[in-house]
């Protein structure tokens, strides 16, 4: 059942993004940035973790999850180390995604040639 | 302007008609990836006995790896133009933006090419995610203590 709710929710996020792209002049960069901020906001009002709990892990896949994770690790940092903890722990949970994207891409770019 | 470019322009002007079709394609592809992600994470949790967050991280790693490899062999660009936001909004889009800018600027050398242009597209996501994350976390602490 959670497979189905993952399907609906992730699909819905992509659906909204596509509608925004086709009806405004925004580029995909604008939309992903907007969605990261929206994800942080959903984490702020406490919806995002509830949705992951109820509707499956699929919601960790879209870029909104990135904002939610950044918000959560900043909050955990504040709770454990005060004001500077927010800066110390900001990238703790998203580190795996960012660093794997950087390192794998770099290795790939050494091997592959650009296609035109 | 060659024929292919011209066709692309025509396609761009006709895109108003395709709003619903594009959105539905994005819905189906994004939803499909979401359910695959759920299945993969559940499998990792049940077979490797790791925490939920770490299992999600491993699945993200696998998705990023696939996206980067597909970008490297030149398939991902075609898939993106076909399935659009079904592939851009998931983490695959983030990985693709880094991988494709690395490939594109490879000819400019290791430092001024790769190093300087790596985050051309993904930088916006990291910048606004970080700013929003810290601001919302501070707000939460200020409001709720």
gemmi code that builds the backbone of each chain (N, CA, C; Angstrom):
import gemmi

chains = {
    "A": [
        ("UNK", (0.832, -1.213, 0.000), (0.000, 0.000, 0.000), (0.863, 1.257, 0.000)),
        ("UNK", (1.987, 1.188, 0.747), (2.873, 2.359, 0.778), (3.525, 2.593, -0.573)),
        ("UNK", (3.682, 1.504, -1.356), (4.213, 1.669, -2.711), (3.291, 2.573, -3.502)),
        ("UNK", (1.987, 2.328, -3.355), (0.990, 3.109, -4.087), (0.982, 4.568, -3.630)),
        ("UNK", (1.038, 4.792, -2.304), (1.012, 6.184, -1.838), (2.296, 6.910, -2.212)),
        ("UNK", (3.442, 6.172, -2.245), (4.678, 6.782, -2.741), (4.495, 7.228, -4.186)),
        ("UNK", (3.884, 6.330, -4.967), (3.643, 6.635, -6.383), (2.845, 7.918, -6.520)),
        ("UNK", (1.713, 8.006, -5.779), (0.831, 9.164, -5.907), (1.549, 10.447, -5.480)),
        ("UNK", (2.243, 10.412, -4.324), (2.804, 11.653, -3.786), (3.973, 12.168, -4.636)),
        ("UNK", (4.911, 11.263, -4.968), (6.049, 11.697, -5.788), (5.553, 12.148, -7.156)),
        ("UNK", (4.597, 11.382, -7.706), (4.021, 11.770, -8.988), (3.379, 13.140, -8.926)),
        ("UNK", (2.676, 13.405, -7.813), (1.996, 14.689, -7.654), (2.996, 15.846, -7.636)),
        ("UNK", (4.123, 15.641, -6.935), (5.144, 16.693, -6.875), (5.664, 16.991, -8.286)),
        ("UNK", (5.949, 15.918, -9.053), (6.441, 16.122, -10.427), (5.364, 16.768, -11.298)),
        ("UNK", (4.106, 16.383, -11.067), (2.962, 16.949, -11.798), (2.915, 18.462, -11.594)),
        ("UNK", (3.000, 18.901, -10.322), (2.943, 20.333, -10.009), (4.108, 21.065, -10.679)),
        ("UNK", (5.315, 20.450, -10.604), (6.485, 21.082, -11.211), (6.274, 21.286, -12.707)),
        ("UNK", (5.728, 20.248, -13.363), (5.519, 20.337, -14.800), (4.516, 21.427, -15.151)),
        ("UNK", (3.431, 21.537, -14.343), (2.431, 22.588, -14.581), (3.072, 23.970, -14.434)),
        ("UNK", (3.879, 24.151, -13.354), (4.532, 25.450, -13.153), (5.427, 25.774, -14.346)),
        ("UNK", (6.198, 24.764, -14.802), (7.130, 24.997, -15.906), (6.395, 25.414, -17.171)),
        ("UNK", (5.258, 24.772, -17.449), (4.566, 25.045, -18.703), (3.720, 26.309, -18.663)),
        ("UNK", (3.353, 26.791, -17.475), (2.486, 27.956, -17.422), (3.229, 29.241, -17.055)),
        ("UNK", (4.494, 29.149, -16.603), (5.245, 30.368, -16.312), (6.513, 30.378, -17.159)),
        ("UNK", (7.336, 31.424, -16.967), (8.575, 31.505, -17.734), (9.756, 30.981, -16.943)),
        ("UNK", (9.485, 30.306, -15.839), (10.574, 29.828, -14.993), (11.336, 28.697, -15.669)),
        ("UNK", (12.639, 28.638, -15.361), (13.429, 27.496, -15.825), (13.355, 26.392, -14.775)),
        ("UNK", (13.920, 25.221, -15.129), (13.879, 24.120, -14.158), (14.705, 24.461, -12.918)),
        ("UNK", (15.742, 25.337, -13.079), (16.511, 25.767, -11.921), (15.669, 26.521, -10.920)),
        ("UNK", (14.801, 27.435, -11.415), (13.888, 28.156, -10.530), (13.005, 27.172, -9.774)),
        ("UNK", (12.486, 26.177, -10.510), (11.496, 25.281, -9.904), (12.136, 24.394, -8.847)),
        ("UNK", (13.340, 23.847, -9.143), (13.974, 23.008, -8.121), (14.318, 23.838, -6.885)),
        ("UNK", (14.788, 25.102, -7.093), (15.082, 25.948, -5.932), (13.826, 26.193, -5.112)),
        ("UNK", (12.718, 26.511, -5.811), (11.444, 26.721, -5.120), (11.062, 25.485, -4.313)),
        ("UNK", (11.241, 24.304, -4.925), (10.794, 23.081, -4.262), (11.649, 22.754, -3.042)),
        ("UNK", (12.938, 23.102, -3.098), (13.773, 22.890, -1.918), (13.257, 23.741, -0.760)),
        ("UNK", (12.944, 25.024, -1.064), (12.442, 25.906, -0.017), (11.094, 25.391, 0.493)),
        ("UNK", (10.236, 24.928, -0.428), (8.941, 24.377, -0.012), (9.146, 23.168, 0.905)),
        ("UNK", (10.149, 22.317, 0.553), (10.436, 21.161, 1.393), (10.856, 21.571, 2.793)),
        ("UNK", (11.708, 22.594, 2.890), (12.132, 23.080, 4.204), (10.937, 23.618, 4.974)),
        ("UNK", (10.019, 24.293, 4.243), (8.827, 24.833, 4.904), (7.918, 23.708, 5.397)),
        ("UNK", (7.741, 22.665, 4.582), (6.906, 21.534, 4.998), (7.505, 20.850, 6.222)),
        ("UNK", (8.865, 20.797, 6.265), (9.504, 20.266, 7.460), (9.233, 21.163, 8.657)),
        ("UNK", (9.276, 22.478, 8.399), (9.062, 23.475, 9.468), (7.690, 23.319, 10.109)),
        ("UNK", (6.642, 23.105, 9.285), (5.318, 22.939, 9.868), (5.041, 21.485, 10.234)),
        ("UNK", (6.047, 20.622, 10.091), (5.939, 19.275, 10.646), (5.214, 18.262, 9.789)),
        ("UNK", (4.952, 18.599, 8.515), (4.185, 17.679, 7.683), (5.076, 16.607, 7.065)),
        ("UNK", (6.315, 17.000, 6.690), (7.098, 16.132, 5.811), (7.433, 14.787, 6.444)),
        ("UNK", (7.887, 14.819, 7.717), (8.249, 13.554, 8.357), (7.019, 12.682, 8.590)),
        ("UNK", (5.906, 13.355, 8.887), (4.650, 12.620, 9.043), (4.293, 11.889, 7.750)),
        ("UNK", (4.465, 12.583, 6.620), (4.143, 11.971, 5.327), (5.070, 10.803, 5.019)),
        ("UNK", (6.380, 10.960, 5.340), (7.316, 9.855, 5.073), (6.934, 8.645, 5.918)),
        ("UNK", (6.564, 8.924, 7.181), (6.157, 7.846, 8.088), (4.931, 7.114, 7.558)),
        ("UNK", (3.928, 7.896, 7.067), (2.657, 7.300, 6.683), (2.655, 6.777, 5.251)),
        ("UNK", (3.374, 7.477, 4.378), (3.192, 7.201, 2.944), (4.401, 6.564, 2.287)),
        ("UNK", (5.376, 6.124, 3.066), (6.480, 5.388, 2.452), (7.696, 6.238, 2.171)),
        ("UNK", (8.810, 5.546, 1.884), (10.095, 6.227, 1.741), (10.212, 6.961, 0.415)),
        ("UNK", (9.281, 6.737, -0.489), (9.360, 7.369, -1.796), (9.553, 8.866, -1.696)),
        ("UNK", (8.978, 9.466, -0.642), (9.075, 10.922, -0.489), (10.490, 11.395, -0.191)),
        ("UNK", (11.413, 10.481, 0.130), (12.807, 10.907, 0.318), (13.500, 11.134, -1.002)),
        ("UNK", (12.839, 10.783, -2.085), (13.470, 10.881, -3.407), (13.410, 12.272, -4.027)),
        ("UNK", (12.252, 12.973, -4.023), (12.222, 14.285, -4.692), (13.103, 15.305, -3.987)),
        ("UNK", (13.380, 16.390, -4.686), (14.304, 17.405, -4.191), (13.732, 18.128, -2.959)),
        ("UNK", (12.401, 18.065, -2.751), (11.812, 18.663, -1.547), (12.397, 18.036, -0.292)),
        ("UNK", (12.724, 16.739, -0.373), (13.308, 16.044, 0.769), (14.646, 16.657, 1.175)),
        ("UNK", (15.360, 17.197, 0.182), (16.647, 17.843, 0.434), (16.468, 19.021, 1.392)),
        ("UNK", (15.462, 19.858, 1.122), (15.182, 20.987, 1.999), (14.786, 20.538, 3.379)),
        ("UNK", (13.952, 19.489, 3.429), (13.507, 18.971, 4.718), (14.683, 18.461, 5.539)),
        ("UNK", (15.604, 17.727, 4.879), (16.766, 17.187, 5.594), (17.662, 18.312, 6.108)),
        ("UNK", (17.862, 19.365, 5.265), (18.704, 20.483, 5.695), (18.091, 21.155, 6.916)),
        ("UNK", (16.749, 21.360, 6.859), (16.062, 21.973, 7.996), (16.223, 21.123, 9.245)),
        ("UNK", (16.026, 19.794, 9.085), (16.075, 18.912, 10.250), (17.455, 18.886, 10.875)),
        ("UNK", (18.506, 18.825, 10.035), (19.838, 18.745, 10.630), (20.224, 20.080, 11.256)),
        ("UNK", (19.775, 21.210, 10.675), (20.040, 22.504, 11.319), (19.363, 22.554, 12.681)),
        ("UNK", (18.111, 22.064, 12.742), (17.374, 22.088, 14.011), (18.045, 21.201, 15.057)),
        ("UNK", (18.462, 19.980, 14.633), (19.166, 19.092, 15.564), (20.445, 19.746, 16.076)),
        ("UNK", (21.160, 20.444, 15.164), (22.384, 21.125, 15.557), (22.115, 22.178, 16.611)),
        ("UNK", (21.036, 22.941, 16.418), (20.699, 23.975, 17.403), (20.391, 23.342, 18.752)),
        ("UNK", (19.661, 22.217, 18.710), (19.293, 21.582, 19.971), (20.509, 21.040, 20.706)),
        ("UNK", (21.517, 20.532, 19.951), (22.640, 19.925, 20.664), (23.768, 20.910, 20.942)),
        ("UNK", (23.979, 21.918, 20.061), (25.144, 22.791, 20.245), (24.799, 24.274, 20.263)),
        ("UNK", (23.525, 24.642, 20.353), (23.187, 26.060, 20.355), (23.274, 26.667, 18.970)),
        ("UNK", (23.370, 27.992, 18.929), (23.304, 28.730, 17.663), (24.289, 28.214, 16.632)),
        ("UNK", (25.552, 27.992, 17.036), (26.560, 27.587, 16.055), (26.370, 26.145, 15.601)),
        ("UNK", (25.612, 25.380, 16.367), (25.310, 24.008, 15.970), (24.586, 23.949, 14.643)),
        ("UNK", (23.764, 24.984, 14.352), (23.041, 25.009, 13.075), (24.022, 24.985, 11.918)),
        ("UNK", (25.131, 25.710, 12.079), (26.117, 25.763, 10.997), (27.003, 24.530, 11.002)),
        ("UNK", (27.239, 24.002, 12.182), (28.106, 22.829, 12.289), (27.437, 21.609, 11.650)),
        ("UNK", (26.148, 21.439, 11.886), (25.477, 20.194, 11.483), (24.626, 20.325, 10.236)),
        ("UNK", (24.649, 21.492, 9.573), (23.695, 21.744, 8.490), (23.703, 20.644, 7.436)),
        ("UNK", (24.890, 20.159, 7.034), (24.946, 19.206, 5.920), (25.086, 17.756, 6.370)),
        ("UNK", (24.848, 17.487, 7.652), (25.116, 16.136, 8.154), (24.321, 15.074, 7.402)),
        ("UNK", (23.003, 15.249, 7.279), (22.200, 14.179, 6.666), (22.237, 14.212, 5.144)),
        ("UNK", (22.437, 15.415, 4.558), (22.443, 15.484, 3.095), (23.821, 15.210, 2.516)),
        ("UNK", (24.810, 15.062, 3.415), (26.185, 14.877, 2.954), (26.312, 13.704, 1.994)),
        ("UNK", (25.592, 12.607, 2.294), (25.703, 11.420, 1.444), (25.280, 11.734, 0.010)),
        ("UNK", (24.160, 12.459, -0.133), (23.693, 12.788, -1.475), (24.633, 13.723, -2.202)),
        ("UNK", (25.047, 14.813, -1.506), (25.886, 15.814, -2.170), (27.227, 15.216, -2.550)),
        ("UNK", (27.887, 14.546, -1.586), (29.239, 14.075, -1.879), (29.227, 12.955, -2.900)),
        ("UNK", (28.212, 12.071, -2.860), (28.204, 11.013, -3.873), (27.954, 11.607, -5.250)),
        ("UNK", (27.069, 12.640, -5.338), (26.843, 13.271, -6.639), (28.131, 13.890, -7.155)),
        ("UNK", (28.883, 14.582, -6.269), (30.111, 15.244, -6.710), (31.154, 14.226, -7.152)),
        ("UNK", (31.400, 13.238, -6.289), (32.532, 12.339, -6.542), (32.237, 11.410, -7.716)),
        ("UNK", (31.017, 10.844, -7.754), (30.683, 9.955, -8.869), (30.710, 10.724, -10.190)),
        ("UNK", (30.175, 11.977, -10.174), (30.180, 12.759, -11.412), (31.596, 13.047, -11.874)),
        ("UNK", (32.467, 13.363, -10.895), (33.856, 13.667, -11.274), (34.516, 12.452, -11.910)),
        ("UNK", (34.337, 11.290, -11.258), (34.945, 10.081, -11.832), (34.397, 9.806, -13.219)),
        ("UNK", (33.070, 9.993, -13.361), (32.444, 9.767, -14.666), (33.038, 10.712, -15.708)),
        ("UNK", (33.228, 12.011, -15.303), (33.686, 12.995, -16.297), (35.125, 12.712, -16.731)),
        ("UNK", (35.881, 12.006, -15.896), (37.239, 11.653, -16.322), (37.198, 10.583, -17.399)),
        ("UNK", (36.182, 9.707, -17.318), (36.125, 8.571, -18.229), (35.392, 8.922, -19.517)),
        ("UNK", (34.233, 9.621, -19.388), (33.348, 9.799, -20.541), (33.682, 11.061, -21.327)),
        ("UNK", (33.240, 11.078, -22.567), (33.401, 12.254, -23.417), (32.030, 12.878, -23.643)),
        ("UNK", (31.968, 14.246, -23.738), (30.660, 14.870, -23.966), (30.077, 14.508, -25.320)),
        ("UNK", (28.767, 14.271, -25.331), (28.071, 14.009, -26.601), (27.421, 15.302, -27.084)),
        ("UNK", (27.346, 15.485, -28.372), (26.660, 16.705, -28.835), (25.522, 16.400, -29.772)),
    ],
    "B": [
        ("UNK", (20.569, 28.109, -39.115), (19.714, 27.234, -38.285), (19.381, 25.953, -39.063)),
        ("UNK", (19.761, 24.828, -38.520), (19.465, 23.597, -39.258), (18.066, 23.082, -38.921)),
        ("UNK", (17.716, 22.009, -39.540), (16.333, 21.536, -39.459), (15.949, 21.141, -38.036)),
        ("UNK", (16.894, 20.529, -37.382), (16.592, 20.029, -36.030), (16.273, 21.174, -35.077)),
        ("UNK", (17.106, 22.255, -35.186), (16.883, 23.417, -34.322), (15.528, 24.048, -34.602)),
        ("UNK", (15.198, 24.116, -35.893), (13.916, 24.695, -36.277), (12.752, 23.909, -35.687)),
        ("UNK", (12.857, 22.588, -35.782), (11.799, 21.745, -35.224), (11.665, 21.961, -33.720)),
        ("UNK", (12.819, 22.159, -33.062), (12.788, 22.394, -31.617), (12.028, 23.671, -31.302)),
        ("UNK", (12.276, 24.742, -32.112), (11.583, 26.012, -31.899), (10.082, 25.861, -32.069)),
        ("UNK", (9.698, 25.143, -33.123), (8.275, 24.928, -33.374), (7.636, 24.199, -32.204)),
        ("UNK", (8.365, 23.198, -31.711), (7.876, 22.400, -30.600), (7.661, 23.289, -29.376)),
        ("UNK", (8.611, 24.229, -29.169), (8.530, 25.114, -28.025), (7.265, 25.959, -28.094)),
        ("UNK", (6.949, 26.446, -29.301), (5.767, 27.292, -29.443), (4.473, 26.510, -29.281)),
        ("UNK", (4.545, 25.225, -29.532), (3.325, 24.428, -29.407), (3.116, 23.876, -28.009)),
        ("UNK", (4.001, 24.274, -27.077), (3.968, 23.536, -25.820), (2.727, 23.851, -24.974)),
        ("UNK", (2.049, 24.986, -25.272), (0.839, 25.297, -24.500), (-0.178, 24.169, -24.572)),
        ("UNK", (-0.232, 23.541, -25.754), (-1.227, 22.485, -25.934), (-0.889, 21.233, -25.144)),
        ("UNK", (0.398, 21.141, -24.792), (0.828, 19.882, -24.200), (0.952, 19.927, -22.685)),
        ("UNK", (0.413, 21.001, -22.054), (0.602, 21.155, -20.611), (0.136, 19.906, -19.859)),
        ("UNK", (-1.094, 19.480, -20.149), (-1.659, 18.351, -19.414), (-0.896, 17.069, -19.722)),
        ("UNK", (-0.554, 16.904, -21.010), (0.160, 15.686, -21.398), (1.517, 15.611, -20.694)),
        ("UNK", (2.267, 16.748, -20.704), (3.563, 16.774, -20.015), (3.411, 16.468, -18.537)),
        ("UNK", (2.363, 17.088, -17.932), (2.175, 16.902, -16.499), (1.866, 15.444, -16.182)),
        ("UNK", (1.057, 14.816, -17.036), (0.711, 13.413, -16.783), (1.924, 12.508, -16.941)),
        ("UNK", (2.752, 12.799, -17.977), (3.975, 12.001, -18.154), (4.869, 12.147, -16.924)),
        ("UNK", (5.035, 13.415, -16.452), (5.856, 13.643, -15.267), (5.295, 12.887, -14.076)),
        ("UNK", (3.954, 12.919, -13.947), (3.304, 12.225, -12.830), (3.632, 10.739, -12.855)),
        ("UNK", (3.472, 10.125, -14.022), (3.679, 8.673, -14.116), (5.142, 8.307, -13.868)),
        ("UNK", (6.075, 9.056, -14.511), (7.491, 8.709, -14.373), (7.971, 8.958, -12.946)),
        ("UNK", (7.605, 10.155, -12.396), (8.003, 10.464, -11.024), (7.424, 9.465, -10.044)),
        ("UNK", (6.157, 9.118, -10.237), (5.528, 8.148, -9.348), (6.193, 6.793, -9.438)),
        ("UNK", (6.539, 6.393, -10.655), (7.223, 5.111, -10.851), (8.546, 5.095, -10.086)),
        ("UNK", (9.337, 6.179, -10.237), (10.617, 6.253, -9.523), (10.386, 6.222, -8.014)),
        ("UNK", (9.330, 6.932, -7.560), (9.033, 6.957, -6.127), (8.741, 5.573, -5.602)),
        ("UNK", (7.937, 4.776, -6.339), (7.632, 3.436, -5.831), (8.856, 2.526, -5.886)),
        ("UNK", (9.694, 2.680, -6.935), (10.946, 1.908, -6.979), (11.801, 2.241, -5.756)),
        ("UNK", (11.857, 3.547, -5.452), (12.668, 3.983, -4.314), (12.150, 3.358, -3.020)),
        ("UNK", (10.816, 3.337, -2.880), (10.244, 2.742, -1.665), (10.590, 1.264, -1.564)),
        ("UNK", (10.451, 0.534, -2.675), (10.739, -0.902, -2.665), (12.209, -1.142, -2.332)),
        ("UNK", (13.097, -0.365, -2.981), (14.537, -0.517, -2.768), (14.895, -0.276, -1.311)),
        ("UNK", (14.346, 0.830, -0.742), (14.662, 1.160, 0.650), (14.137, 0.078, 1.592)),
        ("UNK", (12.921, -0.430, 1.327), (12.382, -1.484, 2.175), (13.262, -2.721, 2.128)),
        ("UNK", (13.736, -3.078, 0.929), (14.614, -4.237, 0.781), (15.906, -4.041, 1.572)),
        ("UNK", (16.490, -2.833, 1.446), (17.749, -2.569, 2.149), (17.545, -2.661, 3.657)),
        ("UNK", (16.406, -2.110, 4.141), (16.153, -2.161, 5.582), (16.017, -3.601, 6.048)),
        ("UNK", (15.293, -4.436, 5.258), (15.047, -5.789, 5.750), (16.262, -6.690, 5.606)),
        ("UNK", (17.145, -6.439, 4.627), (18.284, -7.342, 4.431), (19.560, -6.869, 5.106)),
        ("UNK", (19.719, -5.544, 5.308), (20.990, -5.064, 5.830), (20.896, -4.582, 7.277)),
        ("UNK", (19.686, -4.581, 7.850), (19.463, -4.120, 9.219), (20.227, -2.832, 9.523)),
        ("UNK", (19.912, -1.771, 8.737), (20.449, -0.443, 9.015), (19.279, 0.473, 9.357)),
        ("UNK", (19.593, 1.682, 9.872), (18.523, 2.606, 10.243), (17.822, 3.113, 8.983)),
        ("UNK", (16.588, 3.650, 9.191), (15.785, 4.112, 8.050), (16.509, 5.199, 7.265)),
        ("UNK", (17.110, 6.161, 8.009), (17.758, 7.285, 7.330), (18.912, 6.788, 6.459)),
        ("UNK", (19.693, 5.848, 7.039), (20.860, 5.359, 6.297), (20.423, 4.546, 5.087)),
        ("UNK", (19.340, 3.765, 5.260), (18.844, 2.986, 4.124), (18.392, 3.915, 3.004)),
        ("UNK", (17.701, 5.027, 3.369), (17.312, 6.022, 2.364), (18.547, 6.569, 1.678)),
        ("UNK", (19.617, 6.814, 2.472), (20.843, 7.344, 1.903), (21.453, 6.393, 0.891)),
        ("UNK", (21.443, 5.078, 1.227), (22.007, 4.102, 0.292), (21.193, 4.067, -1.001)),
        ("UNK", (19.863, 4.111, -0.863), (19.035, 4.118, -2.079), (19.313, 5.354, -2.913)),
        ("UNK", (19.470, 6.512, -2.225), (19.784, 7.743, -2.961), (21.093, 7.582, -3.716)),
        ("UNK", (22.081, 6.940, -3.044), (23.376, 6.708, -3.684), (23.191, 5.895, -4.968)),
        ("UNK", (22.351, 4.841, -4.880), (22.146, 4.000, -6.061), (21.488, 4.806, -7.183)),
        ("UNK", (20.468, 5.610, -6.821), (19.798, 6.427, -7.840), (20.776, 7.413, -8.484)),
        ("UNK", (21.622, 8.033, -7.630), (22.589, 9.001, -8.152), (23.572, 8.312, -9.078)),
        ("UNK", (24.029, 7.107, -8.654), (24.977, 6.356, -9.485), (24.379, 6.071, -10.861)),
        ("UNK", (23.134, 5.592, -10.866), (22.495, 5.278, -12.153), (22.363, 6.536, -13.007)),
        ("UNK", (21.930, 7.655, -12.375), (21.749, 8.897, -13.135), (23.071, 9.371, -13.718)),
        ("UNK", (24.157, 9.282, -12.916), (25.458, 9.760, -13.384), (25.967, 8.898, -14.532)),
        ("UNK", (25.814, 7.571, -14.395), (26.287, 6.683, -15.467), (25.495, 6.926, -16.744)),
        ("UNK", (24.167, 7.073, -16.605), (23.340, 7.318, -17.794), (23.704, 8.647, -18.446)),
        ("UNK", (24.022, 9.678, -17.601), (24.462, 10.949, -18.171), (25.762, 10.770, -18.930)),
        ("UNK", (26.676, 9.971, -18.345), (27.983, 9.761, -18.963), (27.900, 9.125, -20.325)),
        ("UNK", (26.981, 8.145, -20.474), (26.890, 7.494, -21.780), (25.914, 8.219, -22.704)),
        ("UNK", (25.380, 9.369, -22.239), (24.590, 10.219, -23.123), (23.135, 9.851, -23.251)),
        ("UNK", (22.648, 8.938, -22.406), (21.257, 8.522, -22.508), (20.336, 9.463, -21.749)),
        ("UNK", (20.854, 10.002, -20.627), (19.977, 10.721, -19.707), (19.372, 11.973, -20.334)),
        ("UNK", (20.146, 12.674, -21.191), (19.615, 13.885, -21.824), (18.391, 13.581, -22.666)),
        ("UNK", (18.453, 12.446, -23.385), (17.297, 12.064, -24.187), (16.117, 11.723, -23.296)),
        ("UNK", (16.401, 11.016, -22.186), (15.319, 10.661, -21.263), (14.684, 11.911, -20.664)),
        ("UNK", (15.535, 12.916, -20.306), (14.995, 14.135, -19.716), (14.100, 14.860, -20.708)),
        ("UNK", (14.529, 14.929, -21.977), (13.682, 15.651, -22.924), (12.384, 14.900, -23.168)),
        ("UNK", (12.373, 13.602, -22.901), (11.144, 12.830, -23.071), (10.257, 12.911, -21.835)),
        ("UNK", (10.845, 12.681, -20.660), (10.043, 12.537, -19.436), (10.089, 13.753, -18.535)),
        ("UNK", (10.891, 14.764, -18.891), (10.936, 16.060, -18.221), (10.975, 15.989, -16.697)),
        ("UNK", (9.951, 16.532, -16.046), (10.050, 16.730, -14.602), (9.910, 15.455, -13.803)),
        ("UNK", (9.497, 14.382, -14.437), (9.547, 13.101, -13.746), (10.967, 12.710, -13.376)),
        ("UNK", (11.946, 13.233, -14.118), (13.346, 12.928, -13.826), (14.088, 14.091, -13.202)),
        ("UNK", (13.583, 15.338, -13.377), (14.305, 16.499, -12.860), (14.042, 16.694, -11.374)),
        ("UNK", (12.791, 16.489, -10.941), (12.456, 16.746, -9.546), (13.041, 15.702, -8.586)),
        ("UNK", (13.064, 14.406, -8.913), (13.786, 13.473, -8.045), (15.286, 13.784, -8.000)),
        ("UNK", (15.998, 13.144, -7.062), (17.423, 13.437, -6.858), (18.237, 13.194, -8.122)),
        ("UNK", (17.700, 12.398, -9.065), (18.393, 12.143, -10.322), (18.672, 13.439, -11.079)),
        ("UNK", (17.751, 14.420, -10.955), (17.941, 15.693, -11.637), (19.116, 16.460, -11.060)),
        ("UNK", (19.250, 16.395, -9.733), (20.377, 17.045, -9.054), (21.693, 16.443, -9.526)),
        ("UNK", (21.765, 15.097, -9.539), (22.983, 14.419, -9.974), (23.259, 14.732, -11.442)),
        ("UNK", (22.186, 14.737, -12.246), (22.355, 15.007, -13.676), (22.894, 16.401, -13.913)),
        ("UNK", (22.426, 17.403, -13.126), (22.888, 18.768, -13.362), (24.386, 18.882, -13.082)),
        ("UNK", (24.868, 18.212, -12.020), (26.304, 18.248, -11.740), (27.070, 17.504, -12.829)),
        ("UNK", (26.601, 16.292, -13.156), (27.335, 15.464, -14.115), (27.390, 16.126, -15.480)),
        ("UNK", (26.257, 16.733, -15.921), (26.272, 17.292, -17.267), (27.110, 18.552, -17.330)),
        ("UNK", (27.131, 19.387, -16.224), (28.004, 20.558, -16.331), (29.465, 20.147, -16.288)),
        ("UNK", (29.789, 19.067, -15.560), (31.174, 18.583, -15.584), (31.580, 18.149, -16.987)),
        ("UNK", (30.698, 17.381, -17.642), (31.008, 16.908, -18.993), (31.176, 18.069, -19.963)),
        ("UNK", (30.255, 19.062, -19.800), (30.231, 20.159, -20.751), (31.498, 21.007, -20.690)),
        ("UNK", (32.013, 21.234, -19.458), (33.161, 22.130, -19.312), (34.470, 21.386, -19.197)),
        ("UNK", (34.453, 20.091, -19.535), (35.661, 19.281, -19.420), (36.788, 19.853, -20.282)),
        ("UNK", (36.419, 20.405, -21.441), (37.433, 20.877, -22.380), (38.202, 22.083, -21.845)),
        ("UNK", (37.634, 22.809, -20.827), (38.295, 23.997, -20.312), (39.339, 23.688, -19.247)),
        ("UNK", (39.599, 22.420, -18.997), (40.645, 22.077, -18.039), (40.100, 21.707, -16.677)),
        ("UNK", (40.973, 21.194, -15.833), (40.528, 20.644, -14.550), (40.061, 21.715, -13.579)),
        ("UNK", (40.776, 22.869, -13.531), (40.450, 23.878, -12.519), (39.423, 24.870, -13.047)),
        ("UNK", (39.769, 25.545, -14.150), (38.859, 26.574, -14.656), (37.652, 25.950, -15.363)),
        ("UNK", (37.763, 24.699, -15.765), (36.626, 24.040, -16.410), (35.787, 23.291, -15.413)),
        ("UNK", (36.297, 22.156, -14.938), (35.534, 21.305, -14.027), (35.239, 22.003, -12.708)),
        ("UNK", (36.315, 22.500, -12.063), (36.152, 23.042, -10.719), (35.249, 24.242, -10.669)),
        ("UNK", (35.395, 25.150, -11.641), (34.666, 26.407, -11.555), (33.210, 26.270, -11.986)),
        ("UNK", (32.897, 25.246, -12.788), (31.545, 25.187, -13.344), (30.693, 24.057, -12.797)),
        ("UNK", (31.263, 23.285, -11.887), (30.568, 22.110, -11.362), (29.183, 22.426, -10.818)),
        ("UNK", (29.057, 23.514, -10.035), (27.787, 23.800, -9.371), (26.953, 24.840, -10.103)),
        ("UNK", (27.187, 24.991, -11.396), (26.449, 26.023, -12.133), (24.951, 25.898, -11.926)),
        ("UNK", (24.425, 24.673, -12.007), (22.978, 24.483, -11.877), (22.600, 24.024, -10.472)),
        ("UNK", (23.405, 23.123, -9.904), (23.057, 22.575, -8.598), (23.312, 23.576, -7.481)),
        ("UNK", (24.119, 24.613, -7.766), (24.423, 25.604, -6.748), (23.186, 26.277, -6.198)),
        ("UNK", (22.204, 26.554, -7.080), (20.978, 27.217, -6.638), (20.263, 26.366, -5.599)),
        ("UNK", (20.212, 25.054, -5.854), (19.518, 24.158, -4.925), (20.204, 24.165, -3.569)),
        ("UNK", (21.557, 24.048, -3.584), (22.284, 24.002, -2.315), (22.166, 25.338, -1.586)),
        ("UNK", (22.316, 26.452, -2.343), (22.238, 27.783, -1.731), (20.902, 28.001, -1.034)),
        ("UNK", (19.790, 27.861, -1.791), (18.498, 28.202, -1.200), (18.043, 27.171, -0.191)),
        ("UNK", (18.484, 25.897, -0.380), (18.180, 24.891, 0.637), (18.848, 25.234, 1.955)),
        ("UNK", (20.136, 25.625, 1.891), (20.862, 25.946, 3.120), (20.250, 27.155, 3.814)),
        ("UNK", (19.994, 28.226, 3.018), (19.450, 29.450, 3.614), (18.097, 29.168, 4.255)),
        ("UNK", (17.214, 28.477, 3.489), (15.874, 28.203, 4.019), (15.961, 27.292, 5.231)),
        ("UNK", (16.837, 26.267, 5.178), (16.961, 25.339, 6.296), (17.356, 26.043, 7.580)),
        ("UNK", (18.397, 26.885, 7.500), (18.872, 27.565, 8.705), (17.823, 28.546, 9.214)),
        ("UNK", (17.210, 29.316, 8.282), (16.233, 30.312, 8.723), (15.034, 29.635, 9.382)),
        ("UNK", (14.524, 28.566, 8.766), (13.359, 27.896, 9.352), (13.718, 27.251, 10.688)),
        ("UNK", (14.943, 26.693, 10.798), (15.341, 26.079, 12.070), (15.421, 27.139, 13.165)),
        ("UNK", (16.011, 28.320, 12.838), (16.097, 29.392, 13.832), (14.708, 29.874, 14.216)),
        ("UNK", (13.813, 30.007, 13.200), (12.436, 30.433, 13.465), (11.757, 29.468, 14.423)),
        ("UNK", (11.938, 28.157, 14.144), (11.311, 27.135, 14.971), (11.756, 27.275, 16.419)),
        ("UNK", (13.087, 27.482, 16.612), (13.605, 27.600, 17.972), (13.087, 28.872, 18.630)),
        ("UNK", (13.029, 29.970, 17.848), (12.568, 31.243, 18.424), (11.095, 31.154, 18.805)),
        ("UNK", (10.284, 30.532, 17.919), (8.844, 30.508, 18.170), (8.468, 29.489, 19.243)),
        ("UNK", (8.994, 28.245, 19.087), (8.544, 27.183, 19.977), (9.510, 26.899, 21.119)),
        ("UNK", (10.681, 27.510, 21.104), (11.635, 27.299, 22.183), (12.400, 26.003, 22.088)),
    ],
}
model = gemmi.Model(1)
for chain_id, residues in chains.items():
    chain = gemmi.Chain(chain_id)
    for i, (resn, *xyz) in enumerate(residues, 1):
        res = gemmi.Residue()
        res.name, res.seqid = resn, gemmi.SeqId(i, " ")
        for name, pos in zip(("N", "CA", "C"), xyz):
            atom = gemmi.Atom()
            atom.name, atom.element = name, gemmi.Element(name[0])
            atom.pos, atom.b_iso = gemmi.Position(*pos), 0.0
            res.add_atom(atom)
        chain.add_residue(res)
    model.add_chain(chain)
structure = gemmi.Structure()
structure.add_model(model)
structure.setup_entities()
